[in-house]
Amino acid sequence: MANKTQNSNGSLIFGTGNEITNSIDALPVNPNDMVGNDVSSTADSFRDAVSTGSNGGAVLAIGGGNKADYAQNSQLIGVQNEVTGTSKDISEFNMVNGYQNTVTNGSNDTVIGTKNTVTNSDSNVVLGDNHTVKDANNNVILGSSDKETTHTASDTVVIGHNAQANGNNDVAIGSGSIANEAVGTEGYAGANPIGTVSVGSEGNERTITNVAAGRINEDSTDAVNGSQLYATNQKVDAGWTATDGTTNIAVNPTETGTTTLKFAGDRNIDVTADKASSTINVSLKDNVVLGGKASNDPRVQIGGTNGTIMATKNPNSISATTTIDGGNIYVGSSVSVGANDDVVMTDKDITGLSNTTWNGTTDDASRAATEGQLQAVSNEAGKHTTVTVNGGMTAPEDGSYTHDEEGRLDGNLLLKKTDNNGQTEYDLKLNPDLTLQGEDGSTARVEIGGTNGTIMAT
């Protein structure tokens, strides 16, 4: 009743107010084959053409107020459903059942439900209410939405009340489940996912049960179940043991051991953690102190900052030290050398010794003498060796023979002294000109002039 068809063939309408327009396609029937045939034969020719070739427009409308325009090979069952295309883009192979569903410029779409809309989309299955599919293909949507829900992603599966998949190739399963675009994680197999599967939404999560054990290897992309994680946790809970060779510390995330192992330094060792590289750095400090826990205990200090080594032996005096600094050794108390060892000095002096004098006796015959002691011995030896001539004349210090103030040889005996590698040598000879004079105030004398070859007696 009140149904309408226009420019259509192969169409069927059952109901009221249905309209099919511009739904027409040629049938492969040769008119010459039907000339002279009866009605039955002509009907057979049409049936054969439909079964082996085109069906014509072939649109079925059952119900009320359904409309099809530029549609072919489609069915509309229900009330106020519409399938439309254009003269250049026919909508075909669509099935629309329900109330107020619309397919516009779409093909191979199946829509069952209420107030669903498919626009510029192909090969979608929509079973539910209030779904809008726009510019999207190959989706399966099963479930109703409380309000209009728009789907723009392709190749998705949506199952459930108010479920939605927002990214291509996403899967949303369960009431209220929402699948958003997948995010990859570098460094693992399957680092570039094409989509994601969601079984819930933020604040509405679900567990997945009855999951078989997945394969575990470096290339596996299988899901794992709780028993597999339990086995892993057992190994993790076993922890590990840190030891210094005597004391063991169990490092274990359970109550049987500590969950944190601390690396502690001391006054000689620095321990630092580099969070960026996940590294514990252990190093000696620039200045190292060995021994001497108390301030006045024996110790050895190595100063890397100033290049020194200092040893403190007397626990009661921190001033009793030995310091090595840039090639110099400073001794605050004493130096002890083994009985079979030698002390070798190369082009260097030993200074600062205390035994600079000598009183004529010794407490230790093995003690080394100093320049001060040797100088004292030399001076003392000089005091006890005096050579004089002519009644008290000593040899001049300049290495010449004895002479008067005017430089003339003086006296019958002439004396001079010289130094030969620290040894004093004396030379004694007669004056070439001798004067032999009488004693006890006598003025008689004899002069022998060796210089001019004369002898004179007075």
VOGU-3710 file (C-alpha; in Angstrom, 3 decimals, decimal comma):
1> manktqnsng> 0,000/0,000/0,000  1,329/3,402/-1,054  4,589/1,809/-2,173  6,574/3,338/-5,051  9,055/2,082/-7,612  10,637/4,240/-10,304  13,364/3,429/-12,803  13,818/0,080/-11,136  13,701/-3,563/-12,104  13,972/-6,798/-10,212
11> slifgtgnei> 12,579/-5,074/-7,109  10,183/-6,467/-4,518  8,164/-4,370/-2,047  6,042/-5,675/0,819  4,444/-3,239/3,240  3,450/0,384/3,249  5,178/3,591/2,161  8,285/1,907/0,799  10,131/3,509/-2,132  12,680/2,090/-4,576
21> tnsidalpvn> 14,121/4,412/-7,234  16,952/4,253/-9,759  17,545/0,610/-8,979  17,945/-0,884/-12,410  20,315/-3,182/-14,194  20,112/-4,951/-17,556  19,119/-8,620/-17,806  21,149/-10,735/-20,284  18,119/-11,851/-22,326  18,126/-11,961/-26,139
31> pndmvgndvs> 14,786/-10,558/-27,334  14,936/-12,732/-30,454  14,813/-15,819/-28,208  11,436/-14,730/-26,886  9,743/-13,957/-30,206  6,850/-16,359/-30,734  7,261/-17,929/-27,271  4,408/-18,395/-24,917  4,312/-16,803/-21,463  5,776/-19,835/-19,748
41> stadsfrdav> 8,780/-19,961/-22,069  9,378/-16,246/-21,705  9,299/-16,604/-17,918  11,826/-19,413/-18,138  14,137/-17,154/-20,169  13,998/-14,462/-17,485  14,594/-16,986/-14,718  17,642/-18,345/-16,502  19,004/-14,826/-17,006  18,620/-13,990/-13,313
51> stgsnggavl> 20,210/-17,257/-12,150  23,243/-16,985/-14,431  23,825/-13,238/-14,702  22,452/-9,956/-13,456  19,387/-9,750/-11,241  18,378/-6,334/-12,426  18,159/-3,801/-9,609  17,252/-6,591/-7,198  16,237/-4,511/-4,164  13,915/-5,960/-1,526
61> aigggnkady> 11,933/-3,703/0,800  9,776/-5,201/3,552  8,075/-3,047/6,166  7,149/0,590/6,207  8,824/3,770/5,046  11,956/2,100/3,704  13,793/3,888/0,865  16,358/2,766/-1,684  17,888/5,101/-4,282  20,708/4,145/-6,616
71> aqnsqligvq> 20,954/0,861/-4,759  21,266/-2,648/-6,122  21,317/-6,163/-4,756  20,271/-4,977/-1,321  17,517/-5,574/1,200  15,743/-3,282/3,639  13,597/-4,926/6,300  11,931/-2,908/9,024  10,829/0,688/9,328  12,386/3,873/7,945
81> nevtgtskdi> 15,612/2,273/6,797  17,526/3,842/3,887  20,158/2,722/1,392  21,343/5,399/-1,056  24,116/5,883/-3,556  24,788/8,030/-6,604  24,576/7,487/-10,314  28,365/7,094/-10,411  28,697/5,153/-7,150  25,914/2,631/-6,684
91> sefnmvngyq> 25,405/1,260/-3,151  25,120/-2,506/-3,451  25,191/-5,785/-1,580  23,890/-4,179/1,599  21,569/-5,684/4,201  19,757/-3,257/6,507  17,319/-4,591/9,104  15,716/-2,684/11,944  14,581/0,856/12,627  15,955/4,090/11,175
101> ntvtngsndt> 19,203/2,609/9,918  21,033/4,343/7,048  23,701/3,265/4,566  25,033/6,048/2,310  27,585/5,392/-0,414  28,469/2,025/1,042  28,694/-1,515/-0,234  28,800/-4,937/1,407  27,557/-3,444/4,672  25,364/-5,384/7,102
111> vigtkntvtn> 23,406/-3,266/9,575  20,995/-4,729/12,113  19,555/-2,657/14,917  18,285/0,843/15,585  19,574/4,253/14,495  22,810/3,057/13,014  24,503/5,096/10,267  27,148/3,952/7,787  28,626/6,616/5,475  31,300/6,241/2,800
121> sdsnvvlgdn> 32,251/2,885/4,255  32,422/-0,671/2,931  32,338/-4,202/4,319  31,188/-3,375/7,830  29,024/-5,480/10,153  27,027/-3,476/12,684  24,743/-5,302/15,089  23,381/-2,997/17,776  22,118/0,533/18,297  23,382/4,123/17,946
131> htvkdannnv> 26,554/3,382/16,005  27,943/5,763/13,374  30,573/4,387/11,008  32,225/7,040/8,869  34,997/6,647/6,308  35,938/3,269/7,778  36,047/-0,238/6,378  36,084/-3,872/7,482  34,795/-3,387/11,010  32,769/-5,803/13,154
141> ilgssdkett> 30,652/-4,030/15,776  28,452/-6,143/18,059  26,648/-4,394/20,891  24,523/-1,382/21,642  25,609/2,089/22,737  23,603/4,250/25,102  24,312/7,283/22,953  25,614/7,927/19,461  29,097/6,460/19,126  31,274/7,308/16,129
151> htasdtvvig> 33,712/4,803/14,654  36,393/6,118/12,276  39,009/3,359/12,531  39,190/0,420/10,141  39,731/-3,311/10,630  38,488/-3,263/14,209  36,441/-5,670/16,324  34,106/-4,195/18,942  32,114/-6,559/21,134  30,065/-5,308/24,058
161> hnaqangnnd> 27,782/-2,633/25,417  29,348/0,848/25,012  32,600/-0,685/23,782  34,766/1,227/21,325  37,974/0,774/19,320  39,748/4,011/18,450  42,739/2,759/16,487  43,059/0,783/13,291  43,263/-2,980/13,943  42,161/-2,525/17,572
171> vaigsgsian> 39,973/-5,005/19,446  37,666/-3,993/22,317  35,961/-6,863/24,140  33,482/-6,436/26,972  31,021/-3,865/28,204  32,656/-0,439/28,417  35,949/-1,630/26,985  37,967/1,012/25,151  40,918/0,232/22,894  43,228/3,116/22,032
181> eavgtegyag> 46,089/3,182/19,553  48,884/0,734/20,348  52,218/1,946/21,716  55,324/-0,134/20,999  58,149/-0,917/23,438  61,668/-1,007/22,010  64,101/-3,778/22,791  61,674/-6,693/22,666  60,036/-8,975/20,115  56,875/-7,413/18,689
191> anpigtvsvg> 58,140/-3,891/19,215  55,928/-2,480/16,434  52,320/-3,559/17,100  49,618/-2,796/14,524  46,872/-2,559/17,139  45,841/-3,337/20,690  43,309/-5,571/22,461  41,383/-4,131/25,402  39,119/-5,957/27,845  38,262/-2,911/29,952
201> segnertitn> 38,963/0,751/30,462  40,724/2,955/32,977  39,133/2,208/36,324  37,177/-0,725/34,852  39,865/-3,364/34,357  39,314/-7,110/33,923  41,429/-10,181/34,438  41,958/-12,712/31,668  41,701/-16,271/32,958  42,184/-19,761/31,550
211> vaagrineds> 45,201/-18,632/29,545  47,462/-21,432/28,369  51,180/-21,169/29,073  52,888/-19,226/26,337  56,235/-19,929/24,777  59,133/-18,235/26,548  62,100/-17,386/24,362  63,737/-14,262/23,008  61,454/-14,199/19,945  58,177/-15,168/21,637
221> tdavngsqly> 55,165/-12,862/21,441  52,885/-15,235/23,389  50,977/-14,169/26,469  52,136/-15,847/29,678  49,943/-17,014/32,544  50,217/-16,714/36,310  51,964/-20,048/36,796  54,792/-18,956/34,522  55,198/-15,712/36,450  55,118/-17,691/39,699
231> atnqkvdagw> 58,013/-19,839/38,503  59,955/-16,712/37,613  59,210/-15,150/40,997  60,523/-18,251/42,745  63,872/-17,757/41,066  63,865/-14,045/41,804  62,934/-14,679/45,444  65,932/-16,980/45,759  68,014/-13,828/45,459  71,785/-13,921/45,671
241> tatdgttnia> 74,509/-13,822/48,302  77,139/-11,146/48,817  80,239/-12,206/50,767  83,624/-10,874/51,832  84,955/-14,410/52,204  83,907/-14,671/55,834  80,510/-13,070/56,303  77,600/-13,788/53,939  74,667/-11,429/53,314  71,504/-12,815/51,676
251> vnptetgttt> 70,085/-10,323/49,194  66,470/-11,370/48,768  63,272/-9,432/48,006  61,328/-11,605/50,483  61,257/-11,528/54,258  64,123/-14,042/54,487  66,773/-11,469/53,601  67,501/-7,849/52,913  66,007/-6,196/49,860  68,745/-3,585/49,637
261> lkfagdrnid> 72,501/-4,155/49,639  74,391/-1,033/50,642  77,932/-0,337/49,450  79,753/1,564/52,213  83,059/3,365/51,792  85,445/4,616/54,475  88,084/7,288/54,873  90,141/5,665/52,087  87,427/4,415/49,688  84,775/6,380/47,817
271> vtadkassti> 81,561/4,631/46,709  79,290/6,522/44,311  76,211/5,491/42,329  75,609/6,651/38,755  71,864/6,372/38,221  72,058/7,200/34,513  74,357/4,242/33,752  73,161/1,997/36,640  76,740/1,724/37,862  78,327/1,503/41,340
281> nvslkdnvvl> 81,769/3,151/41,197  84,348/2,133/43,831  87,661/4,043/43,969  90,503/4,984/46,316  90,518/8,502/47,635  93,346/10,837/46,660  94,624/10,831/50,246  94,919/7,402/51,931  95,481/6,742/55,645  96,605/3,242/56,700
291> ggkasndprv> 96,196/2,385/60,382  95,868/5,005/63,070  92,160/4,966/63,786  92,758/7,406/66,630  94,419/10,729/65,881  97,682/9,737/67,612  97,865/6,055/66,572  100,713/4,780/64,341  99,810/5,336/60,719  101,031/5,771/57,162
301> qiggtngtim> 99,503/8,590/55,136  99,787/8,683/51,337  98,983/12,133/50,037  98,026/11,878/46,393  97,071/15,548/46,333  100,543/16,853/47,245  102,633/13,753/46,398  103,839/12,788/49,885  104,156/9,679/52,066  104,221/10,221/55,827
311> atknpnsisa> 104,779/7,546/58,493  103,919/8,155/62,162  105,203/5,510/64,579  105,030/7,047/68,066  101,399/6,914/69,181  102,116/9,621/71,748  103,599/12,153/69,339  102,239/12,823/65,891  105,357/14,899/65,176  107,592/11,804/64,993
321> tttidggniy> 107,164/11,317/61,276  108,939/10,283/58,124  107,833/12,132/55,000  108,717/11,470/51,363  108,044/14,544/49,292  109,158/14,950/45,685  112,382/12,916/46,082  113,225/14,272/49,557  112,935/12,150/52,703  112,310/14,001/55,952
331> vgssvsvgan> 112,970/11,885/59,063  111,520/13,080/62,331  112,969/10,400/64,637  115,411/7,826/63,246  116,226/5,683/60,238  116,965/1,986/60,775  118,693/-0,059/58,051  119,032/-3,841/58,179  122,359/-5,334/59,249  123,072/-6,692/55,778
341> ddvvmtdkdi> 121,898/-3,650/53,847  123,856/-0,690/52,532  122,835/2,930/52,406  123,811/4,421/49,048  123,819/8,158/48,350  124,366/9,322/44,778  125,774/12,850/44,497  123,885/13,894/47,631  124,755/15,017/51,170  123,581/13,807/54,541
351> tglsnttwng> 122,921/16,845/56,689  121,359/17,670/60,008  123,350/15,105/62,053  123,708/15,846/65,773  127,265/14,514/66,378  129,182/17,599/65,248  131,688/17,586/68,143  133,926/14,973/69,790  135,212/14,928/73,319  137,951/12,383/72,750
361> ttddasraat> 135,874/9,359/73,731  133,175/7,414/71,863  130,000/5,563/72,792  129,567/3,910/69,376  132,581/3,185/67,206  130,303/2,495/64,212  128,803/5,976/64,167  129,662/8,067/61,100  131,798/11,171/61,689  130,685/14,610/60,567
371> egqlqavsne> 132,626/17,397/58,884  132,471/19,291/62,170  134,205/16,486/64,016  136,869/16,118/61,318  137,488/19,864/61,351  137,943/19,746/65,121  140,445/16,889/64,769  142,352/18,824/62,099  142,471/21,917/64,230  143,614/19,921/67,258
381> agkhttvtvn> 146,314/18,199/65,263  147,534/21,570/64,010  147,906/22,797/67,545  150,428/20,053/68,417  152,693/20,292/65,328  154,704/23,586/65,179  158,007/23,903/63,192  160,256/26,969/63,749  163,735/28,044/62,620  166,219/30,723/63,593
391> ggmtapedgs> 164,945/30,943/67,139  161,174/30,919/66,601  160,479/31,855/62,979  157,546/29,917/61,427  156,921/29,190/57,772  154,842/31,845/55,987  151,223/30,875/55,069  151,734/31,908/51,432  154,091/29,017/50,694  157,280/31,110/50,521
401> ythdeegrld> 160,502/30,736/52,522  160,993/32,742/55,691  161,819/36,386/54,951  161,859/39,818/56,555  159,270/42,535/56,164  160,903/43,730/52,951  160,808/40,287/51,434  164,514/39,480/51,895  165,429/35,970/52,927  165,923/36,053/56,653
411> gnlllkktdn> 168,008/33,808/58,877  170,577/31,136/58,223  167,846/28,483/57,935  165,011/29,021/55,465  161,592/27,256/55,999  158,428/26,970/53,927  155,309/24,790/54,071  152,843/23,511/51,421  149,539/21,544/51,546  149,504/18,221/49,744
421> ngqteydlkl> 145,903/16,843/49,748  145,360/17,868/53,349  148,894/16,913/54,511  151,343/19,711/55,464  154,860/19,319/54,022  157,849/21,398/55,264  160,989/22,348/53,259  164,167/23,402/55,201  167,391/24,690/53,571  170,414/26,945/54,280
431> npdltlqged> 170,358/30,585/53,362  172,866/31,232/50,505  174,263/34,068/52,633  175,242/32,867/56,114  176,161/34,974/59,125  177,906/33,239/61,982  177,967/35,445/65,042  179,580/34,978/68,410  177,633/34,371/71,594  177,128/36,367/74,789
441> gstarveigg> 177,158/39,742/73,115  180,293/39,210/71,142  180,548/41,317/68,033  182,799/38,903/66,210  181,250/37,229/63,221  181,907/35,474/59,949  179,869/36,180/56,843  179,846/33,678/53,983  178,363/35,206/50,830  177,253/32,377/48,677
451> tngtimat> 175,536/34,792/46,350  178,752/36,661/45,394  181,323/34,061/46,514  182,948/35,927/49,463  183,984/35,133/53,019  184,479/37,913/55,536  185,606/37,627/59,182  185,468/40,510/61,672
//
